[in-house]
């Protein structure tokens, strides 16, 4: 009886990524509201060509004075004692690992080295597990190697003691390289990066984190979730990604236009800097995407509290595990405007 009542009161995951370089910008893990967060992905650790895993920036992670202790990772582990409900994971990889992961994953000895090295780091730091961010397995062979890698990691990080997650893009051309059903058997969650659908690399403008596609050939959060579910991934193992940044397109007023240049820093603005001065915030209710037009950003596409509420409800309707956000320091400070707070409240509203 007790177990069935526990199942009916599903606890949703509301997870954040915290990039270590943000400590140099004056951000610290102690600034987050842990009443609305139950998992933190500390990004990124580095993987080397022999499969060894190292902290990405020793000074940022364990040296720099931060929240009264040493290092941002040190701060998180200290905060974990105060907030025991918070799971702290080490994210390994990111954009810099695109060449290394294919090499390591293709070789049984290197996969084992990776798994042993990751476990050593997890045990030494008191972490709850690891998150693999290989951007991204781009061929069927790499998809097979990715599966072999997570299988090897599970041997050394057994599921009764450790969490194992992976970030995957919400685009079918990458997802179809992977046996998703088998991969999900080894993973606790797949973090579906349902953003960056459009950006500086795109020929045309578009909503970069749209839940629903404007046309058949466009990617969306909904179509990617449906693809994962139809491939045999249990809904509870999927976290839907929410960007805490907007993509900017200059000299245009909305989606579907030719890309004529970018505003902001490398074409993006942090969410807490949005909407831009002199620009009015609006919501495309069909795509479920916020945007503002005007000021120095042109057309900026992003998420706001209204769209995050819809995405949280979407998660509940589809039986998903919850939401995650990239990245926490870019969120708005005010509670009403905060996407992390909004998502948490919406997931736990019933």
C-alpha positions in Angstrom: 0.0 0.0 0.0 2.8 2.4 1.0 4.7 1.8 -2.2 1.7 2.5 -4.5 0.9 5.8 -2.7 4.5 6.8 -3.1 4.2 6.1 -6.9 1.1 8.3 -7.1 3.0 11.2 -5.5 5.7 11.3 -8.1 8.6 13.6 -7.2 9.8 15.4 -10.3 13.4 16.3 -10.9 14.1 20.0 -11.2 17.8 20.0 -12.1 20.3 22.7 -13.0 23.7 22.8 -14.7 26.3 24.9 -12.9 29.4 25.6 -15.1 32.6 26.0 -13.2 33.9 29.0 -15.1 31.0 31.1 -13.7 32.9 31.4 -10.4 35.2 33.9 -12.2 32.1 36.0 -12.9 31.3 36.3 -9.2 28.6 33.6 -9.3 28.6 30.9 -6.6 26.6 27.7 -5.9 25.5 29.3 -2.6 23.4 31.9 -4.5 20.9 29.2 -5.7 17.5 28.5 -4.1 17.8 24.8 -3.1 14.1 24.8 -2.1 13.4 24.6 -5.8 16.3 22.4 -7.0 16.9 18.7 -6.3 19.9 18.0 -8.6 22.9 20.0 -9.7 25.2 19.0 -12.6 28.6 20.5 -12.0 30.1 21.1 -15.5 32.6 20.2 -16.9 35.1 17.6 -16.0 37.6 16.7 -18.7 38.2 13.3 -20.4 41.6 12.7 -21.9 42.7 10.4 -24.8 43.6 7.5 -22.4 40.1 7.6 -20.8 41.2 9.4 -17.6 38.8 11.9 -16.1 40.1 15.0 -14.4 38.4 18.1 -12.9 38.2 20.7 -15.6 39.7 23.6 -13.7 41.4 22.7 -10.5 41.5 26.2 -9.1 37.8 27.0 -9.9 36.7 23.6 -8.6 38.7 23.2 -5.4 40.9 26.3 -4.9 39.2 29.7 -5.3 37.6 31.1 -2.2 33.8 30.4 -2.7 30.9 30.6 -0.2 33.4 30.4 2.7 35.1 27.2 1.4 37.6 26.3 -1.3 36.3 26.0 -4.9 32.9 25.9 -6.5 32.7 22.1 -6.3 33.8 22.4 -2.6 31.0 24.8 -2.1 28.5 22.4 -3.6 29.6 19.5 -1.5 29.4 21.7 1.6 25.9 22.8 0.6 24.9 19.2 0.1 25.3 18.7 3.8 22.8 21.5 4.5 20.4 20.3 1.8 20.6 16.5 1.8 17.8 16.2 -0.8 20.1 17.7 -3.4 22.0 15.3 -5.7 25.3 16.6 -7.0 26.5 15.1 -10.2 29.8 15.6 -12.1 29.2 16.4 -15.8 32.0 15.1 -18.0 32.7 16.4 -21.5 30.9 19.3 -23.1 32.0 20.9 -26.4 35.7 20.3 -25.8 35.2 16.6 -25.7 33.9 16.1 -29.3 37.2 14.5 -30.5 38.1 12.6 -27.3 34.8 10.7 -26.5 34.7 8.9 -29.9 38.3 7.7 -29.3 37.7 6.5 -25.7 34.3 4.9 -26.4 35.6 2.9 -29.4 38.1 0.9 -27.3 37.2 -1.6 -24.5 40.3 -0.8 -22.5 39.8 2.9 -22.7 36.1 2.6 -21.8 37.2 0.7 -18.7 39.8 3.3 -17.8 37.1 6.0 -18.2 34.7 4.1 -15.9 37.4 3.4 -13.2 38.6 7.0 -13.3 35.1 8.4 -13.1 34.4 6.3 -10.1 37.6 7.4 -8.4 36.6 11.0 -8.8 33.1 10.4 -7.6 34.2 8.6 -4.5 36.9 11.1 -3.7 34.5 14.0 -3.9 31.4 12.4 -2.4 29.4 12.9 -5.5 26.1 11.1 -6.4 27.2 10.1 -9.9 28.2 11.3 -13.3 26.6 12.9 -16.4 28.1 12.1 -19.8 28.0 15.1 -22.2 29.4 13.7 -25.5 28.4 16.3 -28.1 27.4 14.1 -29.9 27.5 10.5 -31.2 27.3 11.4 -34.9 27.4 8.0 -36.7 25.7 4.6 -36.0 29.2 3.3 -35.0 29.6 6.1 -32.5 26.0 5.3 -31.3 27.0 1.7 -30.6 30.2 2.9 -28.9 28.1 5.3 -26.7 26.0 2.4 -25.6 29.1 0.3 -24.8 30.5 3.3 -22.8 27.5 3.6 -20.6 27.4 -0.2 -20.1 31.0 -0.1 -19.0 30.4 2.8 -16.6 27.5 0.9 -15.0 29.8 -1.9 -14.0 31.9 0.5 -11.9 29.0 2.8 -10.8 26.2 0.3 -10.0 22.7 1.7 -10.0 21.9 0.9 -6.4 24.6 3.4 -5.3 25.2 5.9 -8.1 23.3 8.0 -10.6 24.3 7.8 -14.3 22.8 10.3 -16.8 23.6 11.6 -20.2 22.7 14.7 -22.2 21.5 14.2 -25.8 20.3 16.7 -28.4 16.6 16.9 -29.3 17.3 16.3 -33.0 16.4 13.0 -34.7 19.5 12.8 -37.0 21.7 12.3 -33.8 19.2 10.3 -31.8 18.6 7.8 -34.5 22.3 6.8 -34.3 21.7 5.4 -30.8 19.8 2.3 -29.5 17.8 4.5 -27.1 15.9 1.7 -25.4 19.0 -0.2 -24.5 20.9 2.9 -23.5 18.1 4.0 -21.2 18.3 0.7 -19.4 21.7 1.8 -18.1 20.8 5.5 -17.5 18.8 7.1 -14.7 17.9 10.0 -17.0 18.4 11.3 -20.5 18.8 15.1 -20.4 17.1 16.1 -23.6 18.7 19.5 -24.7 15.5 20.8 -26.3 17.0 24.1 -27.3 19.5 25.5 -29.9 17.2 24.5 -32.7 18.0 27.8 -34.3 21.1 30.1 -33.9 24.0 31.7 -35.7 24.6 28.5 -37.7 21.1 28.5 -39.1 20.2 29.9 -42.5 16.9 31.3 -41.2 15.5 32.6 -37.9 13.4 30.5 -35.6 12.4 29.8 -32.0 15.4 28.1 -30.5 13.5 26.2 -27.8 10.1 25.7 -29.3 7.9 23.0 -27.7 6.0 22.6 -30.9 7.3 22.9 -34.5 6.1 25.7 -36.8 6.5 23.3 -39.8 7.0 19.6 -40.4 10.8 19.8 -41.0 11.6 21.8 -37.9 12.8 20.2 -34.6 10.9 20.7 -31.4 10.8 19.5 -27.8 7.5 17.6 -28.4 8.7 15.7 -31.5 11.9 14.7 -29.8 10.1 13.5 -26.7 7.7 11.5 -28.9 10.7 10.0 -30.7 12.3 8.9 -27.4 9.1 7.4 -26.1 8.4 5.5 -29.3 12.0 4.2 -29.2 11.3 2.5 -25.8 12.7 5.1 -23.4 10.5 5.3 -20.2 9.0 8.7 -19.8 10.2 9.0 -16.2 13.8 8.8 -17.5 13.5 11.9 -19.7 14.2 15.4 -18.4 13.2 18.2 -20.8 15.8 20.9 -21.1 15.0 24.6 -20.6 17.6 27.2 -21.8 18.4 30.1 -19.5 19.5 32.1 -22.5 18.0 33.6 -25.6 19.2 33.4 -29.2 19.4 36.8 -31.0 18.8 37.6 -34.7 19.4 41.2 -35.9 17.4 43.0 -38.6 14.4 40.7 -38.3 11.1 40.6 -36.4 10.4 36.9 -36.0 10.9 33.3 -37.2 11.1 32.2 -40.8 13.3 35.1 -42.1 16.8 35.0 -43.5 19.5 35.2 -40.9 21.1 38.6 -41.2 23.4 38.7 -38.2 23.5 38.2 -34.5 23.2 40.4 -31.4 24.5 39.8 -27.8 27.5 37.8 -27.0 28.1 35.2 -29.8 24.4 35.6 -30.7 23.0 35.1 -27.3 21.8 36.9 -24.2 21.5 35.5 -20.7 17.9 35.1 -19.6 18.3 37.6 -16.8 19.2 40.2 -19.4 15.8 39.7 -21.2 13.7 41.2 -22.5 16.1 43.8 -24.0 15.6 47.5 -23.2 13.0 49.0 -25.5 11.7 45.6 -26.6 8.4 44.1 -25.7 8.2 40.5 -24.5 5.6 38.3 -26.2 4.7 34.6 -26.3 4.1 32.6 -29.5 1.3 30.4 -28.1 1.4 28.0 -31.0 5.1 27.1 -30.7 5.3 27.8 -27.0 8.2 30.2 -27.2 8.8 33.6 -25.7 10.5 36.4 -27.7 11.1 40.1 -27.8 11.6 42.4 -30.7 13.5 45.6 -30.7 16.4 47.2 -28.9 19.9 45.9 -29.5 18.8 42.3 -29.9 16.5 42.4 -32.9 14.4 39.2 -32.6 15.4 37.3 -29.4 13.9 33.9 -28.8 13.9 32.3 -25.4 11.7 30.8 -22.6 9.9 32.9 -19.9 7.6 31.9 -17.0 4.6 31.4 -19.2 6.3 29.0 -21.5 8.0 27.1 -18.7 4.6 26.5 -17.0 3.4 25.0 -20.3 6.5 22.8 -20.5 6.1 21.6 -16.9 2.5 20.6 -17.7 3.7 18.9 -20.8 6.2 16.9 -18.7 3.4 15.8 -16.3 1.0 14.9 -19.2 3.7 12.8 -20.9 4.9 11.2 -17.7 8.4 12.6 -18.0 10.9 12.9 -15.1 11.0 16.6 -14.9 13.0 19.6 -16.2 16.6 20.8 -16.3 18.1 24.2 -17.0 21.3 25.4 -18.7 22.6 27.2 -16.8 21.7 28.2 -13.3 23.7 31.5 -12.9 21.8 33.0 -15.9 18.4 32.8 -14.2 16.6 35.9 -13.0 17.1 36.7 -9.4 13.4 37.7 -8.7 11.3 34.7 -7.7 8.4 35.6 -10.1 10.7 35.9 -13.0 12.9 32.9 -12.2 12.4 30.0 -14.6 13.9 27.5 -12.1 11.4 28.5 -9.4 8.5 28.7 -12.0 9.3 25.2 -13.3 9.6 23.7 -9.8 6.3 25.2 -8.7 4.5 24.1 -11.8 5.8 20.5 -11.5 4.6 20.3 -7.9 1.4 22.3 -8.3 -1.0 19.3 -7.9 
